[in-house]
Amino acid sequence: MKTLAILTLALSCAACAQDAAPTGGRPAPSTHIVTRTRTVAIFDDLEQQLMAAVQKKDTAKLIELAADDFELRRASDLATPEPRDAWIANDLPTYELKDFRFTKMAVHLFNEDTAVVSMNYWQNATMHGKDGSGDYFLVDVWTKHNNNWKLSVRYVSPIAPTGHIFKLKDVKPTGKQ
């Protein structure tokens, strides 16, 4: 019985030593857990409200959430920003948003009344009868108006499929520049 107790003690000490050895006695690294901040929660809620209003074609809610001088700027046509009223009148009727989700949201507050929100956005949607489903990178600038956050500018760009890298063409100087 005494031999069994000593053997059990020896084995448990060996097991403890083996557990500590891989980290050199340091604590094992913890699993990285991303904690959603209060600020991200506020803007995630606003973004959800905005896209739910688009989905329901709720123009009153869109007017409530988007500033009077709101503009939509698409990477495909940066020279032509689309004002809020044109966006609602021209795009909303033909924009069929079936499903959407946000990931990797980050919020940067600049003073008390300006926030820049960047995120990945996925949608299952059509616009003007064309498939617009896919992944996008959005940057939204929210500003406070009478103590309420309103979307002032939205920048939207499609995300290239995995494996594609944007490359600039090799341009050889001609001497005529």
C-alpha positions in Angstrom: 0.0 0.0 0.0 2.9 2.3 0.9 4.5 1.5 -2.4 1.3 2.3 -4.3 1.1 5.7 -2.6 4.7 6.6 -3.4 4.2 5.5 -7.1 1.0 7.6 -7.4 2.8 10.6 -5.9 5.8 10.1 -8.2 3.6 9.8 -11.3 1.6 12.9 -10.4 4.8 14.9 -9.9 6.1 13.7 -13.2 2.8 14.8 -14.9 3.1 18.3 -13.3 6.7 18.6 -14.4 5.7 17.6 -18.0 2.8 20.2 -18.0 5.2 23.0 -17.0 8.1 22.0 -19.3 6.7 23.2 -22.7 6.3 26.8 -21.5 9.5 26.9 -19.5 7.5 27.3 -16.3 5.7 30.4 -17.7 1.9 30.4 -17.9 0.5 29.0 -21.1 -0.6 31.7 -23.6 -4.3 32.4 -23.3 -6.8 32.1 -26.1 -7.3 35.5 -27.8 -10.9 36.7 -27.1 -12.1 39.8 -28.8 -14.4 41.8 -26.5 -17.0 44.0 -28.0 -16.7 47.5 -26.6 -19.7 49.7 -25.7 -18.8 52.0 -28.6 -18.7 49.2 -31.1 -22.1 48.0 -29.7 -23.6 51.5 -30.2 -22.4 51.7 -33.8 -23.2 48.1 -34.7 -26.8 48.8 -33.6 -26.9 51.9 -35.8 -25.5 50.0 -38.8 -28.0 47.2 -38.2 -30.9 49.8 -38.1 -29.7 51.4 -41.3 -29.4 48.2 -43.3 -32.7 46.9 -41.9 -34.3 50.2 -43.1 -32.8 49.6 -46.5 -34.1 46.0 -46.5 -37.6 47.2 -45.6 -37.4 50.2 -47.9 -38.2 52.4 -44.9 -37.4 55.8 -46.2 -38.5 57.6 -43.0 -35.9 55.6 -41.0 -33.2 56.2 -43.6 -33.9 60.0 -43.5 -33.7 59.8 -39.7 -30.4 57.9 -39.8 -28.7 59.7 -42.7 -27.6 63.3 -42.5 -29.2 65.9 -44.9 -25.8 66.2 -46.6 -25.1 62.4 -46.7 -23.3 61.1 -49.6 -22.5 57.5 -50.8 -19.1 57.2 -52.4 -18.4 54.0 -54.4 -14.9 52.8 -55.2 -16.1 52.1 -58.7 -17.1 55.8 -59.2 -15.4 58.0 -56.6 -15.8 61.1 -58.8 -19.6 60.9 -58.5 -20.8 60.9 -54.9 -24.5 60.1 -54.6 -26.5 62.4 -52.2 -29.0 61.0 -49.7 -32.2 61.9 -51.6 -30.9 60.5 -54.9 -29.7 57.4 -53.2 -33.1 56.9 -51.6 -35.0 57.8 -54.8 -32.8 56.0 -57.4 -31.2 53.0 -55.7 -33.6 52.0 -52.9 -36.5 50.9 -55.1 -34.3 48.5 -57.1 -32.1 47.3 -54.2 -33.3 43.9 -53.0 -31.4 43.2 -49.9 -32.2 39.6 -48.9 -29.5 39.1 -46.1 -26.5 41.0 -44.7 -24.0 40.9 -41.9 -21.1 42.9 -40.5 -17.8 41.6 -39.3 -14.5 43.0 -38.0 -16.1 46.3 -37.0 -13.8 49.0 -35.7 -14.8 52.4 -34.3 -12.5 55.4 -34.0 -14.0 58.4 -32.1 -12.7 61.8 -33.0 -13.9 64.3 -30.3 -17.4 64.0 -29.0 -19.3 64.3 -32.3 -17.4 62.3 -35.1 -16.9 58.6 -35.4 -15.3 56.6 -38.2 -16.6 53.1 -38.4 -14.9 50.5 -40.7 -16.1 47.0 -41.2 -16.4 44.1 -43.6 -19.9 43.7 -44.9 -21.5 40.7 -46.7 -24.7 40.9 -48.5 -27.0 38.7 -50.6 -28.6 41.3 -52.9 -29.5 42.6 -56.3 -29.5 46.2 -57.6 -31.1 47.3 -60.8 -31.6 43.5 -61.5 -27.9 42.7 -61.3 -26.4 40.5 -58.6 -24.6 42.5 -56.0 -24.0 39.7 -53.6 -20.6 39.5 -52.0 -18.1 41.0 -49.6 -17.5 44.7 -49.3 -15.3 47.0 -47.2 -17.3 49.9 -45.7 -16.1 53.0 -44.0 -18.9 55.1 -42.5 -18.5 58.6 -41.0 -21.1 59.3 -38.3 -21.6 62.8 -36.9 -23.7 64.0 -34.1 -26.7 66.2 -35.0 -28.7 67.5 -32.0 -27.3 64.7 -29.8 -28.2 61.9 -32.4 -25.7 60.1 -34.5 -26.3 60.4 -38.3 -24.5 58.8 -41.2 -22.6 61.6 -43.1 -20.6 59.6 -45.6 -20.3 56.0 -46.6 -17.4 54.7 -48.6 -18.0 51.2 -50.2 -15.6 49.0 -52.1 -15.9 45.3 -53.0 -13.3 43.0 -51.5 -11.3 41.1 -54.0 -11.6 37.3 -53.8 -9.0 35.5 -51.7 -5.8 35.0 -53.7 -6.1 38.2 -55.7 -3.6 40.9 -55.1 -4.0 44.4 -56.5 -0.9 45.1 -58.5 0.1 48.3 -60.3 1.1 47.9 -63.9 4.9 48.2 -64.4 5.1 51.6 -66.0 8.3 52.4 -67.8 9.2 56.1 -68.1 9.0 57.4 -71.6 10.9 60.6 -70.9 7.8 62.6 -72.0 6.2 62.9 -68.6 
